[in-house]
Amino acid sequence: MMERPDLKQALGRLLGAAGPEVGCEECFEQLDRYVELELDGQDADAAIPGLRAHLAGCPACREEHESLRALVGGEQAL
Ligand SMILES: [Zn+2]
């Protein structure tokens, strides 16, 4: 069986993906940290590349991100 890395790259370009790909699974794994960095005023995009792009293109993860922000932000405000 031959691997087709070119095909994957071409597809990535087609979809306008920049930087490392982040899937939903990885997104969920990193989301806590991402939100903590964001609320801490740090550069979450630089710390976890590709996650913002995934959130932009994935309504399910975007929703999760928003509720996590509300949750963590609310805790910090107490
Ligand atoms: Zn997702």
PDB file of the backbone (N, CA, C, O) and the ligand in Angstrom, with CONECT records:
HET     ZN  A 101       1
ATOM      1  N   MET A   1       0.843  -1.206   0.000  1.00  0.00           N
ATOM      2  CA  MET A   1       0.000   0.000   0.000  1.00  0.00           C
ATOM      3  C   MET A   1       0.878   1.256   0.000  1.00  0.00           C
ATOM      4  O   MET A   1       1.809   1.364   0.798  1.00  0.00           O
ATOM      5  N   MET A   2       0.588   2.175  -0.871  1.00  0.00           N
ATOM      6  CA  MET A   2       1.383   3.405  -0.949  1.00  0.00           C
ATOM      7  C   MET A   2       0.731   4.525  -0.143  1.00  0.00           C
ATOM      8  O   MET A   2      -0.487   4.705  -0.138  1.00  0.00           O
ATOM      9  N   GLU A   3       1.597   5.263   0.532  1.00  0.00           N
ATOM     10  CA  GLU A   3       1.065   6.432   1.229  1.00  0.00           C
ATOM     11  C   GLU A   3       0.988   7.607   0.263  1.00  0.00           C
ATOM     12  O   GLU A   3       1.768   7.708  -0.683  1.00  0.00           O
ATOM     13  N   ARG A   4       0.064   8.459   0.514  1.00  0.00           N
ATOM     14  CA  ARG A   4      -0.114   9.612  -0.370  1.00  0.00           C
ATOM     15  C   ARG A   4      -0.042  10.915   0.421  1.00  0.00           C
ATOM     16  O   ARG A   4      -1.047  11.601   0.607  1.00  0.00           O
ATOM     17  N   PRO A   5       1.166  11.243   0.883  1.00  0.00           N
ATOM     18  CA  PRO A   5       1.279  12.496   1.654  1.00  0.00           C
ATOM     19  C   PRO A   5       0.948  13.726   0.819  1.00  0.00           C
ATOM     20  O   PRO A   5       0.447  14.721   1.342  1.00  0.00           O
ATOM     21  N   ASP A   6       1.234  13.653  -0.498  1.00  0.00           N
ATOM     22  CA  ASP A   6       0.934  14.804  -1.349  1.00  0.00           C
ATOM     23  C   ASP A   6      -0.548  15.115  -1.345  1.00  0.00           C
ATOM     24  O   ASP A   6      -0.974  16.269  -1.304  1.00  0.00           O
ATOM     25  N   LEU A   7      -1.315  14.035  -1.388  1.00  0.00           N
ATOM     26  CA  LEU A   7      -2.757  14.197  -1.458  1.00  0.00           C
ATOM     27  C   LEU A   7      -3.257  14.922  -0.206  1.00  0.00           C
ATOM     28  O   LEU A   7      -4.096  15.819  -0.285  1.00  0.00           O
ATOM     29  N   LYS A   8      -2.727  14.515   0.944  1.00  0.00           N
ATOM     30  CA  LYS A   8      -3.158  15.134   2.186  1.00  0.00           C
ATOM     31  C   LYS A   8      -2.768  16.609   2.215  1.00  0.00           C
ATOM     32  O   LYS A   8      -3.543  17.467   2.639  1.00  0.00           O
ATOM     33  N   GLN A   9      -1.544  16.883   1.751  1.00  0.00           N
ATOM     34  CA  GLN A   9      -1.091  18.276   1.712  1.00  0.00           C
ATOM     35  C   GLN A   9      -1.966  19.105   0.794  1.00  0.00           C
ATOM     36  O   GLN A   9      -2.369  20.218   1.133  1.00  0.00           O
ATOM     37  N   ALA A  10      -2.256  18.544  -0.382  1.00  0.00           N
ATOM     38  CA  ALA A  10      -3.073  19.260  -1.347  1.00  0.00           C
ATOM     39  C   ALA A  10      -4.453  19.542  -0.768  1.00  0.00           C
ATOM     40  O   ALA A  10      -5.015  20.621  -0.956  1.00  0.00           O
ATOM     41  N   LEU A  11      -4.978  18.562  -0.070  1.00  0.00           N
ATOM     42  CA  LEU A  11      -6.292  18.713   0.545  1.00  0.00           C
ATOM     43  C   LEU A  11      -6.253  19.799   1.612  1.00  0.00           C
ATOM     44  O   LEU A  11      -7.177  20.606   1.720  1.00  0.00           O
ATOM     45  N   GLY A  12      -5.187  19.817   2.397  1.00  0.00           N
ATOM     46  CA  GLY A  12      -5.018  20.846   3.423  1.00  0.00           C
ATOM     47  C   GLY A  12      -5.013  22.227   2.812  1.00  0.00           C
ATOM     48  O   GLY A  12      -5.638  23.156   3.325  1.00  0.00           O
ATOM     49  N   ARG A  13      -4.291  22.349   1.698  1.00  0.00           N
ATOM     50  CA  ARG A  13      -4.254  23.656   1.031  1.00  0.00           C
ATOM     51  C   ARG A  13      -5.633  24.029   0.518  1.00  0.00           C
ATOM     52  O   ARG A  13      -6.055  25.183   0.600  1.00  0.00           O
ATOM     53  N   LEU A  14      -6.320  23.039  -0.008  1.00  0.00           N
ATOM     54  CA  LEU A  14      -7.653  23.254  -0.561  1.00  0.00           C
ATOM     55  C   LEU A  14      -8.600  23.782   0.519  1.00  0.00           C
ATOM     56  O   LEU A  14      -9.416  24.668   0.270  1.00  0.00           O
ATOM     57  N   LEU A  15      -8.475  23.228   1.702  1.00  0.00           N
ATOM     58  CA  LEU A  15      -9.356  23.615   2.804  1.00  0.00           C
ATOM     59  C   LEU A  15      -8.866  24.877   3.498  1.00  0.00           C
ATOM     60  O   LEU A  15      -9.513  25.379   4.417  1.00  0.00           O
ATOM     61  N   GLY A  16      -7.727  25.385   3.056  1.00  0.00           N
ATOM     62  CA  GLY A  16      -7.199  26.611   3.633  1.00  0.00           C
ATOM     63  C   GLY A  16      -6.617  26.405   5.011  1.00  0.00           C
ATOM     64  O   GLY A  16      -6.526  27.351   5.793  1.00  0.00           O
ATOM     65  N   ALA A  17      -6.221  25.186   5.321  1.00  0.00           N
ATOM     66  CA  ALA A  17      -5.645  24.909   6.634  1.00  0.00           C
ATOM     67  C   ALA A  17      -4.238  25.472   6.707  1.00  0.00           C
ATOM     68  O   ALA A  17      -3.417  25.250   5.817  1.00  0.00           O
ATOM     69  N   ALA A  18      -3.974  26.195   7.767  1.00  0.00           N
ATOM     70  CA  ALA A  18      -2.633  26.751   7.974  1.00  0.00           C
ATOM     71  C   ALA A  18      -2.065  26.175   9.259  1.00  0.00           C
ATOM     72  O   ALA A  18      -2.753  26.105  10.277  1.00  0.00           O
ATOM     73  N   GLY A  19      -0.828  25.770   9.206  1.00  0.00           N
ATOM     74  CA  GLY A  19      -0.201  25.224  10.401  1.00  0.00           C
ATOM     75  C   GLY A  19      -0.676  23.823  10.678  1.00  0.00           C
ATOM     76  O   GLY A  19      -1.317  23.196   9.836  1.00  0.00           O
ATOM     77  N   PRO A  20      -0.359  23.325  11.873  1.00  0.00           N
ATOM     78  CA  PRO A  20      -0.702  21.944  12.214  1.00  0.00           C
ATOM     79  C   PRO A  20      -2.208  21.748  12.300  1.00  0.00           C
ATOM     80  O   PRO A  20      -2.946  22.633  12.733  1.00  0.00           O
ATOM     81  N   GLU A  21      -2.641  20.570  11.878  1.00  0.00           N
ATOM     82  CA  GLU A  21      -4.064  20.274  11.946  1.00  0.00           C
ATOM     83  C   GLU A  21      -4.465  19.907  13.363  1.00  0.00           C
ATOM     84  O   GLU A  21      -3.750  19.177  14.049  1.00  0.00           O
ATOM     85  N   VAL A  22      -5.576  20.402  13.787  1.00  0.00           N
ATOM     86  CA  VAL A  22      -6.115  20.032  15.091  1.00  0.00           C
ATOM     87  C   VAL A  22      -7.473  19.401  14.863  1.00  0.00           C
ATOM     88  O   VAL A  22      -8.352  20.014  14.256  1.00  0.00           O
ATOM     89  N   GLY A  23      -7.651  18.193  15.338  1.00  0.00           N
ATOM     90  CA  GLY A  23      -8.943  17.527  15.224  1.00  0.00           C
ATOM     91  C   GLY A  23      -9.771  17.774  16.466  1.00  0.00           C
ATOM     92  O   GLY A  23      -9.290  18.362  17.435  1.00  0.00           O
ATOM     93  N   CYS A  24     -11.018  17.325  16.439  1.00  0.00           N
ATOM     94  CA  CYS A  24     -11.912  17.539  17.570  1.00  0.00           C
ATOM     95  C   CYS A  24     -11.349  16.911  18.848  1.00  0.00           C
ATOM     96  O   CYS A  24     -11.440  17.492  19.929  1.00  0.00           O
ATOM     97  N   GLU A  25     -10.773  15.730  18.708  1.00  0.00           N
ATOM     98  CA  GLU A  25     -10.261  15.041  19.896  1.00  0.00           C
ATOM     99  C   GLU A  25      -9.162  15.854  20.560  1.00  0.00           C
ATOM    100  O   GLU A  25      -9.170  16.069  21.772  1.00  0.00           O
ATOM    101  N   GLU A  26      -8.216  16.301  19.743  1.00  0.00           N
ATOM    102  CA  GLU A  26      -7.114  17.094  20.284  1.00  0.00           C
ATOM    103  C   GLU A  26      -7.634  18.424  20.802  1.00  0.00           C
ATOM    104  O   GLU A  26      -7.166  18.934  21.820  1.00  0.00           O
ATOM    105  N   CYS A  27      -8.597  18.973  20.098  1.00  0.00           N
ATOM    106  CA  CYS A  27      -9.197  20.235  20.513  1.00  0.00           C
ATOM    107  C   CYS A  27      -9.762  20.117  21.932  1.00  0.00           C
ATOM    108  O   CYS A  27      -9.519  20.973  22.783  1.00  0.00           O
ATOM    109  N   PHE A  28     -10.514  19.049  22.166  1.00  0.00           N
ATOM    110  CA  PHE A  28     -11.110  18.862  23.496  1.00  0.00           C
ATOM    111  C   PHE A  28     -10.033  18.672  24.554  1.00  0.00           C
ATOM    112  O   PHE A  28     -10.169  19.138  25.686  1.00  0.00           O
ATOM    113  N   GLU A  29      -8.946  17.972  24.170  1.00  0.00           N
ATOM    114  CA  GLU A  29      -7.856  17.751  25.124  1.00  0.00           C
ATOM    115  C   GLU A  29      -7.173  19.053  25.518  1.00  0.00           C
ATOM    116  O   GLU A  29      -6.753  19.220  26.664  1.00  0.00           O
ATOM    117  N   GLN A  30      -7.063  19.973  24.565  1.00  0.00           N
ATOM    118  CA  GLN A  30      -6.283  21.190  24.789  1.00  0.00           C
ATOM    119  C   GLN A  30      -7.145  22.368  25.239  1.00  0.00           C
ATOM    120  O   GLN A  30      -6.623  23.414  25.627  1.00  0.00           O
ATOM    121  N   LEU A  31      -8.452  22.196  25.187  1.00  0.00           N
ATOM    122  CA  LEU A  31      -9.338  23.346  25.357  1.00  0.00           C
ATOM    123  C   LEU A  31      -9.223  23.988  26.751  1.00  0.00           C
ATOM    124  O   LEU A  31      -9.265  25.211  26.885  1.00  0.00           O
ATOM    125  N   ASP A  32      -9.079  23.155  27.773  1.00  0.00           N
ATOM    126  CA  ASP A  32      -8.921  23.686  29.136  1.00  0.00           C
ATOM    127  C   ASP A  32      -7.745  24.650  29.212  1.00  0.00           C
ATOM    128  O   ASP A  32      -7.846  25.777  29.697  1.00  0.00           O
ATOM    129  N   ARG A  33      -6.625  24.143  28.703  1.00  0.00           N
ATOM    130  CA  ARG A  33      -5.399  24.926  28.764  1.00  0.00           C
ATOM    131  C   ARG A  33      -5.529  26.195  27.934  1.00  0.00           C
ATOM    132  O   ARG A  33      -5.080  27.271  28.330  1.00  0.00           O
ATOM    133  N   TYR A  34      -6.152  26.039  26.775  1.00  0.00           N
ATOM    134  CA  TYR A  34      -6.332  27.165  25.866  1.00  0.00           C
ATOM    135  C   TYR A  34      -7.133  28.278  26.555  1.00  0.00           C
ATOM    136  O   TYR A  34      -6.769  29.453  26.506  1.00  0.00           O
ATOM    137  N   VAL A  35      -8.224  27.876  27.192  1.00  0.00           N
ATOM    138  CA  VAL A  35      -9.086  28.848  27.856  1.00  0.00           C
ATOM    139  C   VAL A  35      -8.361  29.495  29.038  1.00  0.00           C
ATOM    140  O   VAL A  35      -8.492  30.696  29.271  1.00  0.00           O
ATOM    141  N   GLU A  36      -7.602  28.698  29.774  1.00  0.00           N
ATOM    142  CA  GLU A  36      -6.846  29.264  30.895  1.00  0.00           C
ATOM    143  C   GLU A  36      -5.857  30.316  30.422  1.00  0.00           C
ATOM    144  O   GLU A  36      -5.731  31.382  31.025  1.00  0.00           O
ATOM    145  N   LEU A  37      -5.161  30.007  29.346  1.00  0.00           N
ATOM    146  CA  LEU A  37      -4.192  30.954  28.786  1.00  0.00           C
ATOM    147  C   LEU A  37      -4.898  32.219  28.327  1.00  0.00           C
ATOM    148  O   LEU A  37      -4.438  33.332  28.582  1.00  0.00           O
ATOM    149  N   GLU A  38      -6.024  32.033  27.645  1.00  0.00           N
ATOM    150  CA  GLU A  38      -6.788  33.178  27.147  1.00  0.00           C
ATOM    151  C   GLU A  38      -7.205  34.090  28.285  1.00  0.00           C
ATOM    152  O   GLU A  38      -7.018  35.305  28.222  1.00  0.00           O
ATOM    153  N   LEU A  39      -7.773  33.495  29.325  1.00  0.00           N
ATOM    154  CA  LEU A  39      -8.287  34.293  30.440  1.00  0.00           C
ATOM    155  C   LEU A  39      -7.146  34.892  31.239  1.00  0.00           C
ATOM    156  O   LEU A  39      -7.325  35.887  31.942  1.00  0.00           O
ATOM    157  N   ASP A  40      -5.967  34.282  31.130  1.00  0.00           N
ATOM    158  CA  ASP A  40      -4.781  34.767  31.815  1.00  0.00           C
ATOM    159  C   ASP A  40      -4.113  35.890  31.019  1.00  0.00           C
ATOM    160  O   ASP A  40      -3.114  36.464  31.453  1.00  0.00           O
ATOM    161  N   GLY A  41      -4.681  36.193  29.846  1.00  0.00           N
ATOM    162  CA  GLY A  41      -4.138  37.251  29.001  1.00  0.00           C
ATOM    163  C   GLY A  41      -2.898  36.827  28.236  1.00  0.00           C
ATOM    164  O   GLY A  41      -2.162  37.669  27.722  1.00  0.00           O
ATOM    165  N   GLN A  42      -2.662  35.513  28.159  1.00  0.00           N
ATOM    166  CA  GLN A  42      -1.494  35.032  27.423  1.00  0.00           C
ATOM    167  C   GLN A  42      -1.870  34.697  25.977  1.00  0.00           C
ATOM    168  O   GLN A  42      -3.045  34.666  25.610  1.00  0.00           O
ATOM    169  N   ASP A  43      -0.837  34.449  25.174  1.00  0.00           N
ATOM    170  CA  ASP A  43      -1.059  34.189  23.760  1.00  0.00           C
ATOM    171  C   ASP A  43      -1.414  32.724  23.548  1.00  0.00           C
ATOM    172  O   ASP A  43      -0.550  31.898  23.255  1.00  0.00           O
ATOM    173  N   ALA A  44      -2.690  32.417  23.698  1.00  0.00           N
ATOM    174  CA  ALA A  44      -3.153  31.032  23.582  1.00  0.00           C
ATOM    175  C   ALA A  44      -2.934  30.488  22.172  1.00  0.00           C
ATOM    176  O   ALA A  44      -2.692  29.295  21.986  1.00  0.00           O
ATOM    177  N   ASP A  45      -3.021  31.374  21.185  1.00  0.00           N
ATOM    178  CA  ASP A  45      -2.827  30.940  19.794  1.00  0.00           C
ATOM    179  C   ASP A  45      -1.413  30.433  19.567  1.00  0.00           C
ATOM    180  O   ASP A  45      -1.195  29.437  18.876  1.00  0.00           O
ATOM    181  N   ALA A  46      -0.460  31.132  20.158  1.00  0.00           N
ATOM    182  CA  ALA A  46       0.937  30.741  19.989  1.00  0.00           C
ATOM    183  C   ALA A  46       1.235  29.461  20.764  1.00  0.00           C
ATOM    184  O   ALA A  46       2.023  28.623  20.324  1.00  0.00           O
ATOM    185  N   ALA A  47       0.598  29.323  21.920  1.00  0.00           N
ATOM    186  CA  ALA A  47       0.851  28.158  22.774  1.00  0.00           C
ATOM    187  C   ALA A  47       0.257  26.894  22.165  1.00  0.00           C
ATOM    188  O   ALA A  47       0.853  25.819  22.249  1.00  0.00           O
ATOM    189  N   ILE A  48      -0.903  27.022  21.559  1.00  0.00           N
ATOM    190  CA  ILE A  48      -1.576  25.864  20.980  1.00  0.00           C
ATOM    191  C   ILE A  48      -1.971  26.194  19.544  1.00  0.00           C
ATOM    192  O   ILE A  48      -3.118  26.550  19.273  1.00  0.00           O
ATOM    193  N   PRO A  49      -1.017  26.075  18.631  1.00  0.00           N
ATOM    194  CA  PRO A  49      -1.267  26.472  17.240  1.00  0.00           C
ATOM    195  C   PRO A  49      -2.358  25.622  16.592  1.00  0.00           C
ATOM    196  O   PRO A  49      -2.429  24.411  16.800  1.00  0.00           O
ATOM    197  N   GLY A  50      -3.191  26.269  15.816  1.00  0.00           N
ATOM    198  CA  GLY A  50      -4.193  25.536  15.053  1.00  0.00           C
ATOM    199  C   GLY A  50      -5.525  25.405  15.762  1.00  0.00           C
ATOM    200  O   GLY A  50      -6.532  25.063  15.142  1.00  0.00           O
ATOM    201  N   LEU A  51      -5.535  25.676  17.062  1.00  0.00           N
ATOM    202  CA  LEU A  51      -6.779  25.454  17.792  1.00  0.00           C
ATOM    203  C   LEU A  51      -7.829  26.506  17.445  1.00  0.00           C
ATOM    204  O   LEU A  51      -9.013  26.201  17.302  1.00  0.00           O
ATOM    205  N   ARG A  52      -7.373  27.742  17.312  1.00  0.00           N
ATOM    206  CA  ARG A  52      -8.334  28.793  16.966  1.00  0.00           C
ATOM    207  C   ARG A  52      -8.957  28.528  15.596  1.00  0.00           C
ATOM    208  O   ARG A  52     -10.150  28.741  15.381  1.00  0.00           O
ATOM    209  N   ALA A  53      -8.109  28.055  14.674  1.00  0.00           N
ATOM    210  CA  ALA A  53      -8.602  27.734  13.332  1.00  0.00           C
ATOM    211  C   ALA A  53      -9.641  26.627  13.404  1.00  0.00           C
ATOM    212  O   ALA A  53     -10.645  26.650  12.691  1.00  0.00           O
ATOM    213  N   HIS A  54      -9.385  25.659  14.276  1.00  0.00           N
ATOM    214  CA  HIS A  54     -10.353  24.579  14.421  1.00  0.00           C
ATOM    215  C   HIS A  54     -11.667  25.103  15.004  1.00  0.00           C
ATOM    216  O   HIS A  54     -12.748  24.726  14.551  1.00  0.00           O
ATOM    217  N   LEU A  55     -11.568  25.957  15.993  1.00  0.00           N
ATOM    218  CA  LEU A  55     -12.772  26.525  16.597  1.00  0.00           C
ATOM    219  C   LEU A  55     -13.575  27.310  15.561  1.00  0.00           C
ATOM    220  O   LEU A  55     -14.805  27.278  15.551  1.00  0.00           O
ATOM    221  N   ALA A  56     -12.852  28.011  14.694  1.00  0.00           N
ATOM    222  CA  ALA A  56     -13.519  28.817  13.676  1.00  0.00           C
ATOM    223  C   ALA A  56     -14.318  27.945  12.713  1.00  0.00           C
ATOM    224  O   ALA A  56     -15.347  28.366  12.183  1.00  0.00           O
ATOM    225  N   GLY A  57     -13.827  26.715  12.491  1.00  0.00           N
ATOM    226  CA  GLY A  57     -14.474  25.869  11.503  1.00  0.00           C
ATOM    227  C   GLY A  57     -15.338  24.770  12.096  1.00  0.00           C
ATOM    228  O   GLY A  57     -15.928  23.982  11.357  1.00  0.00           O
ATOM    229  N   CYS A  58     -15.423  24.706  13.427  1.00  0.00           N
ATOM    230  CA  CYS A  58     -16.132  23.593  14.046  1.00  0.00           C
ATOM    231  C   CYS A  58     -17.113  24.109  15.095  1.00  0.00           C
ATOM    232  O   CYS A  58     -16.712  24.418  16.217  1.00  0.00           O
ATOM    233  N   PRO A  59     -18.391  24.205  14.742  1.00  0.00           N
ATOM    234  CA  PRO A  59     -19.412  24.758  15.647  1.00  0.00           C
ATOM    235  C   PRO A  59     -19.477  24.027  16.990  1.00  0.00           C
ATOM    236  O   PRO A  59     -19.677  24.655  18.030  1.00  0.00           O
ATOM    237  N   ALA A  60     -19.306  22.694  16.968  1.00  0.00           N
ATOM    238  CA  ALA A  60     -19.404  21.918  18.210  1.00  0.00           C
ATOM    239  C   ALA A  60     -18.321  22.334  19.195  1.00  0.00           C
ATOM    240  O   ALA A  60     -18.594  22.546  20.377  1.00  0.00           O
ATOM    241  N   CYS A  61     -17.094  22.449  18.705  1.00  0.00           N
ATOM    242  CA  CYS A  61     -15.982  22.826  19.574  1.00  0.00           C
ATOM    243  C   CYS A  61     -16.075  24.293  19.971  1.00  0.00           C
ATOM    244  O   CYS A  61     -15.668  24.673  21.069  1.00  0.00           O
ATOM    245  N   ARG A  62     -16.606  25.107  19.083  1.00  0.00           N
ATOM    246  CA  ARG A  62     -16.748  26.535  19.390  1.00  0.00           C
ATOM    247  C   ARG A  62     -17.721  26.710  20.560  1.00  0.00           C
ATOM    248  O   ARG A  62     -17.504  27.527  21.456  1.00  0.00           O
ATOM    249  N   GLU A  63     -18.774  25.937  20.525  1.00  0.00           N
ATOM    250  CA  GLU A  63     -19.765  25.988  21.596  1.00  0.00           C
ATOM    251  C   GLU A  63     -19.136  25.548  22.921  1.00  0.00           C
ATOM    252  O   GLU A  63     -19.342  26.164  23.967  1.00  0.00           O
ATOM    253  N   GLU A  64     -18.361  24.460  22.837  1.00  0.00           N
ATOM    254  CA  GLU A  64     -17.661  23.944  24.010  1.00  0.00           C
ATOM    255  C   GLU A  64     -16.700  25.004  24.559  1.00  0.00           C
ATOM    256  O   GLU A  64     -16.598  25.202  25.770  1.00  0.00           O
ATOM    257  N   HIS A  65     -16.011  25.664  23.661  1.00  0.00           N
ATOM    258  CA  HIS A  65     -15.062  26.711  24.040  1.00  0.00           C
ATOM    259  C   HIS A  65     -15.766  27.840  24.766  1.00  0.00           C
ATOM    260  O   HIS A  65     -15.278  28.334  25.783  1.00  0.00           O
ATOM    261  N   GLU A  66     -16.921  28.250  24.242  1.00  0.00           N
ATOM    262  CA  GLU A  66     -17.652  29.356  24.848  1.00  0.00           C
ATOM    263  C   GLU A  66     -18.170  29.001  26.238  1.00  0.00           C
ATOM    264  O   GLU A  66     -18.103  29.810  27.164  1.00  0.00           O
ATOM    265  N   SER A  67     -18.688  27.782  26.370  1.00  0.00           N
ATOM    266  CA  SER A  67     -19.219  27.413  27.691  1.00  0.00           C
ATOM    267  C   SER A  67     -18.079  27.226  28.696  1.00  0.00           C
ATOM    268  O   SER A  67     -18.232  27.520  29.882  1.00  0.00           O
ATOM    269  N   LEU A  68     -16.940  26.738  28.212  1.00  0.00           N
ATOM    270  CA  LEU A  68     -15.790  26.582  29.104  1.00  0.00           C
ATOM    271  C   LEU A  68     -15.259  27.942  29.551  1.00  0.00           C
ATOM    272  O   LEU A  68     -14.889  28.124  30.710  1.00  0.00           O
ATOM    273  N   ARG A  69     -15.228  28.872  28.638  1.00  0.00           N
ATOM    274  CA  ARG A  69     -14.814  30.242  28.968  1.00  0.00           C
ATOM    275  C   ARG A  69     -15.720  30.837  30.029  1.00  0.00           C
ATOM    276  O   ARG A  69     -15.252  31.449  30.989  1.00  0.00           O
ATOM    277  N   ALA A  70     -17.027  30.652  29.848  1.00  0.00           N
ATOM    278  CA  ALA A  70     -17.991  31.179  30.806  1.00  0.00           C
ATOM    279  C   ALA A  70     -17.776  30.549  32.167  1.00  0.00           C
ATOM    280  O   ALA A  70     -17.823  31.218  33.199  1.00  0.00           O
ATOM    281  N   LEU A  71     -17.536  29.227  32.145  1.00  0.00           N
ATOM    282  CA  LEU A  71     -17.351  28.476  33.388  1.00  0.00           C
ATOM    283  C   LEU A  71     -16.079  28.918  34.119  1.00  0.00           C
ATOM    284  O   LEU A  71     -16.117  29.285  35.294  1.00  0.00           O
ATOM    285  N   VAL A  72     -14.970  28.877  33.409  1.00  0.00           N
ATOM    286  CA  VAL A  72     -13.676  29.213  34.022  1.00  0.00           C
ATOM    287  C   VAL A  72     -13.639  30.687  34.388  1.00  0.00           C
ATOM    288  O   VAL A  72     -13.151  31.053  35.457  1.00  0.00           O
ATOM    289  N   GLY A  73     -14.156  31.540  33.497  1.00  0.00           N
ATOM    290  CA  GLY A  73     -14.199  32.966  33.752  1.00  0.00           C
ATOM    291  C   GLY A  73     -15.030  33.286  34.975  1.00  0.00           C
ATOM    292  O   GLY A  73     -14.666  34.143  35.780  1.00  0.00           O
ATOM    293  N   GLY A  74     -16.164  32.583  35.112  1.00  0.00           N
ATOM    294  CA  GLY A  74     -17.042  32.766  36.260  1.00  0.00           C
ATOM    295  C   GLY A  74     -16.368  32.377  37.556  1.00  0.00           C
ATOM    296  O   GLY A  74     -16.513  33.053  38.574  1.00  0.00           O
ATOM    297  N   GLU A  75     -15.622  31.270  37.510  1.00  0.00           N
ATOM    298  CA  GLU A  75     -14.910  30.833  38.707  1.00  0.00           C
ATOM    299  C   GLU A  75     -13.871  31.839  39.144  1.00  0.00           C
ATOM    300  O   GLU A  75     -13.696  32.115  40.331  1.00  0.00           O
ATOM    301  N   GLN A  76     -13.172  32.391  38.132  1.00  0.00           N
ATOM    302  CA  GLN A  76     -12.108  33.329  38.451  1.00  0.00           C
ATOM    303  C   GLN A  76     -12.659  34.630  39.028  1.00  0.00           C
ATOM    304  O   GLN A  76     -11.979  35.313  39.793  1.00  0.00           O
ATOM    305  N   ALA A  77     -13.902  34.969  38.656  1.00  0.00           N
ATOM    306  CA  ALA A  77     -14.479  36.222  39.102  1.00  0.00           C
ATOM    307  C   ALA A  77     -14.955  36.140  40.550  1.00  0.00           C
ATOM    308  O   ALA A  77     -15.217  37.164  41.180  1.00  0.00           O
ATOM    309  N   LEU A  78     -15.065  34.938  41.067  1.00  0.00           N
ATOM    310  CA  LEU A  78     -15.552  34.801  42.451  1.00  0.00           C
ATOM    311  C   LEU A  78     -14.532  35.307  43.475  1.00  0.00           C
ATOM    312  O   LEU A  78     -14.789  35.261  44.678  1.00  0.00           O
TER     313      LEU A  78
HETATM  314 ZN    ZN A 101     -14.113  20.182  16.574  1.00  0.00          ZN2+
END
